[in-house]
Every structure is written in structure tokens, then in C-alpha cells.
Amino acid sequence: MSDLFGASGLDQSGKRPLADRLRPTKLDEVVGQSHLLGEQGVLSRMLRSGTLGSLILWGPPGTGKTTVARLLADATDLAFEQTSAIFSGVADLKKIFDQARARRLTGRSTLLFVDEIHRFNRAQQDSFLPVMEDGTITLVGATTENPSFELNAALLSRSHVLTFESLDVDALEDLFKRAEEVMEKSLPLDDDARALLASMADGDGRSALTLAEDVWRSANDGEVFTPEQLVQIIQRRAPIYDKTKDGHYNLISALHKSIRGSDPDAALYWMCRMLDGGEDPMFIARRFIRMAVEDIGLADPQALVQANMARDAYQMLGSPEGELALAQACVYLATAPKSNGVYVAYKAAVADAKRNGSLVPPKHILNAPTKLMKEMGYNEGYQYDHDAPDGFSGQNYFPEAMGRKTYYDPPERGFERDIRKRLSYWQRLRTERSRD
């Protein structure tokens, strides 16, 4: 895969940041999003058809969203207007819309690029709908957040969502080579440090070039940095991980599914990614408790004990010692036998409880503390299980109008093998005693 930025039309004055000097001047120079701009890419097909609808550009920082929006205006001969949801309000948008209407009277339409569009509230997002529908503007919005969660359904239904991808290691290496061409000198890094620099960029082309500039500023003539020296020169860039947004939910989903899939190595990796990104360890501990009851349950009753003990240990030890308790719980849960038998049973019971209304229990299991209740038959015929053979009476405990139900069907895994044997035994006794 090639990098985000092309080499054509570069400003080599050296007075602007390197990322700005490497910014493409034509769409075919943007080579990092081939699924969008390649021969069969979505955007390429749109442009060949001569029609460009409103777009939502979704992807991580430094992947070319702003650049592509500006170049789309050039490729379609649309007037380019740019605003940001961080600094704009309804009054600013109204002014832009009025200008676009006036421009349309002259025969030219407007491409309005809105950066951070997810930061507009619902009412502000709704203000785009009339001018999108009447053709006053072609909206191109950029967001780092999942549009499904952050944008109005009405706005989404009128737009095509395009996903931008992070730059991979090969792309970042190509980007470094282009930067070296512009700077007319090599990065003063050995091979391992060069690979580490790409890792520090975390898929962000803009960040990669900024880091490269920092390296050049720090090097004396003839000096070549090792990975250890690079770490000292450039403080490690914080991972892209928003604890309240998509990154948060994506990583906890990866962690949960790795544990459910009995892969302790993957589970440890995703847990460490979350911790490294600044996630609250107690959030992870709470999720472990949920996983213990949802995905393991009675296949290994100790799973819930381990999850609770990990939480308590972290609260006692704090960071960084407490993380080891979380790691132990993570591995225990991942390697435990799995069962969602109780989870499935619970959901089925909840559905019946809602569906069947306020059915009363059978009278023989109701207490009768008063004479009137005894006369009404409360507790009549109740069999005390401890007095019955095998400690099991086999009586019915469901509402009579509902009949007996089976919710819990334990699988033949882990401790639930024993539970299944017990339930089968009791069912056999229940059947035999119902005949007597």
C-alpha cells in the first residue's frame, strides 16, 4: 500500500510544516485510500459518472479527509467553502447558505466541507437538510466518530458514508521516503528506530511527518539515533483511544469476544491496549464480572469469584501492581469452559414474566399465616422437600394457568455436566411421582 500523500506539486520552500508541504494538489496524488480513489474506488466511480452526492468522510486523524474534500471541489468545479463544527454555530451556517444560494444564481454550486461534523447538535445537523435537498450545497462532512451514533438518520439517509483507513507500516515508510526527497537528506535513524517511528505515528500520516520533523531538528550532523535514543527525543505519542467513543467500544468488544472465544493471548493484548490508552481499570474489572456470568456462568462457578477477587485486588493495590490481578482474571476467564446457559434461561424467563402478566403462584406453595388463608386452601398439600425421599418432592411451582416451563438447559461442559445430571435425575423422579 502506498502512502497518503503524493509527491507532485510540493512546496519545497521549507517555511511551512512538512505535512502541509507534502499535501497533494490532485486527487490522483492521494494514494493511501485506494479503496476510494483507485480505478474501481467508490469516489473514482462517482467522479467518472459526473455526479457527486453529499458525503460523510469517516476515519482516523491524518488519513486525508480534509485534503480529499478540497480536491473534490477542484475535480468537480464546485466552489469550496470550509467550516468547522467546533467554531461555527447556526448564524455562521446561515451566512454560508445565503452565500451558496447567491452563488447558485450565477450558475455555480458549492461544496461545503464541515470538519468535525459530529460536534453539531441535532438541530444544527437538521439545518443542512433543506439546502442539501434543493441542491444549494453538496455537503462533505468529516468525522472521526461512528456516523451511525453521532449523526441524524435524516442526514445519513441523504449522504454516502466513505470510510478512510489508517496508514499501514508500508504506507508510512513510503511517506518517510517522500519526506526525505523533499528535505534532501535521510532520516537520522537506524532501521529499528525507523520502524519505531512509524509505530509511534499510529497510522496517522500527519503525525508521521511531524515526528519526522522533530527527528531532523534533534539530530546533529552525522548522528544516527537508535530506538532508545528516539524514545528519549520524541515522547511516545498517545494511542488513538477515546474512552467515551468508538475506540472504547471497539476495544471492549474485542476483549469480550476474545475471552468468549477462549483466546487468552488475544484477550491479554486487547486488555493491555485499553490500559495503555488510559481506560479505567475498574471498568475492565466490571466487564470481567459481566463476562463471568454471561459467557461462563455455571460451567465454572469460580469464574465469578476470580473476577470479583481481581476487582478487590486492584482496589487494594492500585496501579501498577493491581493490573496483574486483572491479567490473572483475564486469563482465567479466557481459559474457563464456556456456557451461556444461565444467560439464555434468564432472557427466556424475563420474556415469560412480561408476556403472562400477574399470574398467582399455586396455593400449595403459599404461606397461610391466618385462619382465613388456611380456609382458602393456602399451603394445603405442600410437601416439605427435606422430608421427601432424596430431598426432592417433585411438586409443581409454576402458576397453574401457565404450566411447567424449561428455561435452563445446561450444556455438557465444565461443572454444568454435573448440574445436567442432577436435573435429569430430578426430572425422572418428578415423572415417576406424578404417576403415583
N, C-alpha and C positions, 0 to 999 in steps of 0.2 A: 504493500500500500504506500502511496506517495504522501507527501505532507500536505498540510492545509494551504500553504502559501506558494504561489508561483514565483518565478524569478524575473518575469518581464516587467518592464515599466517601473523599475526600482529607483527610488531616490537615494543616491549614494552620497548625499551631502554630509551625512553623519550628524546633522543637527537635530534630527528627530529620533525618538526611540526606535530601536531596531525593529520591533513588531510593526510599527507604523510604516517604516521604510520598506518592509517586505510585503506590505499589503497588496494583493492582486489588483490589477486595473481592468481585467476582463474575466468573465465567468470561466473561460476555459483554462485560466491560470489557477483556479481553485480546484486542486486535485485531491483534497483529503476526504471528499464526500462523494465517491464515485457512484454510490447507490442513488444519489440525487442528480449528479452532474455528468455522469458517464454517458456513453452513447445511448444506453437504454434506461438512464436515470429518469426519475419522475419529473424533475424540473426540465430536463432536456426535452422530454416529450411534450411538456406543456408549451415550451417556447417554440418548438417546431410546429405545433398546431396553431400558433398565433394567438392563443388565448391564455391569459394568466389570471386565475381567480385569486381571491383572498387566501392568505396562507398564515399558518401558525408554525414558526420555526422553533422546535423543541430540542434542547440538547445542553450539554455541559458548557461551562465558560470556555472561551478560547477555541471554539470549533468553527468559527467563520459565519455565524448567523448575521451579524451586522454587515459584514462585507458582502455577503450574498444578497442581502436586501438592497443595498445601494447599487450593486451591479445589475440586479434585475430591472431596476428603473432605467438604467442605461440601455440594457438589451431590448427593452420594450418601448423606449422613447416616452416614458412616463415622467412627469415632474416628480422630483423626490422631496418629500417632507419627512423630517425625523423628529420624534419627541420621545420622552421617557416617562413612564408612569410614576417614577419617583418624584419628578419635579413638576408634573403637569396636573391640572385639575379640569373641571368641566368648562370653565371660562376659556382656558387655553385651547381645548379641543374645539369649542365653538368657533374660535377665531380661525383655526386651521380649516375647519369645514367650510366656513364662509369664503376663505381664500380659494379652496378647491372648487367651490361652485362657480366663483368668478372666473377661474382659470378654465373651467369646462366650457364656459360660453365662448372662449377663444378657440375651442376645438381640441384642447389638450387635457387629458385626465391626469390624476395624481396618484402616486403610490405613497401611502402613508406608512412609515415604519415606526412601530411603537415598541421600544425596548422595555423589558420587564413588564409586559402587558398584564401578567397575573397580579400585579400590585394594584391595578384598578379594581374598585369595588364593583358590585353587581350593577348598580345604577350607571356607573361610568361606562362599563362594558356595553350596557344596553344602548348607550348613546351612539355607538358605531353602527347599529343595525340599519337605520334609515338611509344613511349615506353609502352604506355598502350595497343596499338593495337597489337604490336608484342609480348606481354607477358613478357617484361623485368621487369616491375613492376606491382604490384597491388596497385593502388592509394587509400589511405584513407585520405580524406580531412576533416578538422573540420572547422566549421564556425558558428558564432553567427548571421549572416545576411542571409536573404532570398536568397537561391541559384538562384532562378528564376531571381532575379535582378542583382546579383553580379557575376555570373559565366557564362562563354561562353556556348552557346547552344550546341556546339560540345562536350565540356567536360561533360555537363549534360547528353547528349544522351548516353554516354559511362559509366555512373555511376548510381548507385542506391542511391537515397536520403533517408536517415533514420532520422526521427525526434525524438530528445531527449526531454523529458518533464521535467519541473521544479519539484522539490520535493515538495510534499504537506505537510501539517502540521503533519500528522501521520508519514510520512517518516522521517521528521526532528526529531520528538520525538524519533523514533527508533534509529536514528543516535546519538542523545544525550545519549541514554541508552548504546549504544556500546562504546561511548567515556568514559562513567563512568566506564564501565568494564575495559577498558584499564588503566584509571587513578586510578582505585581502590578507588574512592570516588565520592560522589554525587555532582552535580552542586549546588552551594550555592544560590539557587533561590527558592522563594515560587512559588506556582502553576501559579499565574498570571504573574510573571516575566518570568517563563519558557516559557509560551505561547508567551510572548512578544519577547523573544529571537528568537524563531522560526520565528516570523513575520519579525524581523529585517533581518534574513537570506535571505528573499525574494526568496525562492525556490532554493538557491544555497548551495549545500552540503559542498563545501569547505569553504564558508563564515561562515556557521553554526558552523563548528569545530573551525575556527579561533576565532569567537566570544566566543565560549565556553572556549577556552584557555585564552582569555582576562579576562573572569569572574573569572576563577580559580586564575589567577595571582593577581587579585584585592582583593580577599577575605581573611580576617583574620580567624584564627581558630574559628569555631563555628558560624561565621557570615552568615546570610541568607538575600539576597537582595530582596527588593520589586521592583515593576515596576519603581517607581520613582527613586530609587537608581540606578537601572540598566541603565536608560536613562542617568544619570549623569556619570556613569562609562564608558559606551560604547556609544560614539556619534552615533546617528542614521545613519545607512547605507543608502547611496543614492539609490533611486529606480533605477531599471534597465530600463533606458529610454534614448535612443539616439535620440536627436531631429532631426537628419537628416536621420535616418534609419528606420528599421521596426517598432520599438516601436512608433515612431512618427506617422507613417501612420496607424498603428493598432488602436491607441487610438483616433485619429481624426475620423477614420471610425466608431468606437464605439460611439463617441459623436454624430456624424452626424446622424447615424441610430437611436439612442435613441430619438433625437429630432424629426426626421421624424416619428418615431413610437409613438409620443405623450406620452413619459415616462419621466416626469421632474425629478424624483428621480434618474433614471439611468443616465440621461444627466448630472445632477449635479455631480454625482460620477465620471464620466469619465472626466468632465472638471477639477475637483479638482485633479484627478490623473495626468493630464497633467501639471497643475500649480505646483503641488508638485514635479514633475520630472524636473522642470526648463524650461518648454515651455514658449516662448514669449507670454505674454497676448495679444499682438496686433495681433499675428497670429490667436488666438482664436476669437478675435473680427472680424477679416476679414472673418473667416469662418462663423461666425454668420450672417454676411451680405449676404454671398452667400446662406446660408440656408434659409434666409428670402425671397429671390427672387426665389430660386429653389423649395422649398418644401411648402411654404406658399403662396407666391405671393399675388394675389388679393383676396384670401379668407379672408385675414386680412391685409389690406394695412398698418396698424400700425406696423406690424412686422418689416418692413424695417426701420421705424422710430426708434423703440426701439433698433434695432441692431446698427444703426448709433449713437444714443444717448449714448449707452453703450461704444462704442469706444471713443467718445468725452469725456465722464465722466472719463474713465480710463486715457486718455491723460492729463486731468486736475488734477486728484487726485494722479495718480501714485499708487504704491504698498505700503501697503496692502489695503488701503481704496478702490482703484479702482476695486478690484476683486468683490466687492459686486454688482457693476453695471453690470459686466459680468454675475454674478449669476442671477440677475434680468432678463437680456436679455435671458439667457439660459432657465429659467422657462417660460418666456413669449412665446418664440418660441415653446417650447415643448407643451404648452397648447393651442396654437393657432389652429384654423381649418386649415387643410392641403389641398393644391392644387398644382399640377404641371401643371395646365392648360396653363399658360403663357410659361413655360419651354418647354412643348411639342409643342406648337404653334410656338415658336421661332425656334426649330430644324426643323420643317416641312417647315417653310418659308425659312430658310437657304438652305435646300435641293432644293427647287424650284428655288431659286435665282441662285444656281450653275448649275442646270440642264437646265434652259430655256435660258441661255445666256443673251444678251443685248437687251431685248425687250423694246420698247419705250412706254411711257405712252400714253393713249388715248389723242387725240388732244384737246378734250374739257376741260381737266384739265391743259393744258399747258398755261403759260402766253404768251401774244403777245405784247411785248413792241415796236415792229417795224411794219411798214406798210406791209412789205413783209410777216412777220409771220401771220398777220391778213389775208392777201390774201391767205395764205396757209391753213387757217382754224383753226389756233391756237386759243383756248379759245372759239370757236364757239359752242354755245349750252350749255355752262356751266351754271348751276343753283346755285345761291348763297343760301346755306342752310339756312341762317338766314331769308331769305325771304320766305321760303317754310313753309307749314303747319307743325306744330310740330317741326320746326327747322331741318327737315330731307328731303333731296331731293330724296334720293334713287338712285342716279346716279351710274354708274359703274366707278370704279377707277383702275381696273386691266388692264394690256395690253390686247388689243382686241384679239391678237393671243393666249392668254393664257386662257381667260375665268375666271369667278369668282371662287375663292377657299375659303374654310373654314379651317382655321388653329386652331383658338381659340374656344374651346368648354368647357366653364366653368362648373364645376360640381355644384351640388346643395348643396354647403357647404359655410357657412360663408357669407361674403359680396358678393361672386360670385353668390349667389342666385339672388340678385338684378340685377347684371350685366346680368345674363342669361335672366331675364325677359325683360330687355331693348333690348337685341339683338333679342329676339323672336319678340318683338313688331316692331322693325325696319325691320326685315325680312318680317313681314306681310305687312308693308307699302310698302316695296320695291316690293313685289309681286303684290300688288294691283296697284301700279303706273306703273308697267311695262305693265299692261293690257290696260292702258288708251292710 
